[in-house]
Amino acid sequence: MREILPEARRYREMGFRVMPLAENSKVPPKGFQWKRFQERDATPEEIKTWFANSCLNIGIICGAPSGDLFVKDFDERSKAEEHFKRYRNLIRTIVKTPRGFHFYYRKPGAKNSQGYKEDVRANGGFVVAVPSLVSNKEYKFVDGHGLVRPDELCEFPEDLVSKTEQRIAGKIGDVRAYIRAIHSIQGQRGSDACFRVACVLRDAGFSEAETLEELIGWNETNSSPAWSLKELTHKAKSAFERKTK
């Protein structure tokens, strides 16, 4: 059995801000409002309560809460290998994910952005941490590139931020502002509004998993009453199924 609680404590002691993720999942447990922990660290008692259930996964809140943690997330192996070959002298920590690789850096003030087969996790986002399981596959550190404190990570250099990434980040900000104007209210076609948000995110280039992540954040502030995680998952899935028909 995986030892989740000791690992969660270790992350906290090293300066990373942890949060629980649902079993075998990349998203928080139903009803868990993770964004409040962008403002404060979890107490030792909260961490013990969360991770006493060793089936939960560990998430790390990126950006300023974790020492300006900035994670390059590659789903495509060839792109990850190209990144490593070019910047290997700057990379201290690498995580092998079920689909690709995470490269840990620091970058003050950076924000989340999504691209084709390549994402950035920073302020406003979180990553799945070792030794979590997703699709029954474990997140693991790459040999020789284990965990170091945030202040020991190299800063992500400005010249690595491409114009494409800057344009994507701007587009993502526009989409988020757009969906914040959409409200799901019971008795006022609230179901249609939620599905509309899922479709907007899909058409903006978000993957199904990313759409669900954005829906969870939108749901916290724009739904009355709030949708359950199961319902949001169904909305995201339905939006992508409709696109393929």
Order of alpha helices (4+ residues) and beta strands (2+ residues): alpha-beta-alpha-beta-beta-alpha-beta-beta-beta-beta-beta-beta-beta-beta-alpha-beta-alpha-alpha-beta-alpha
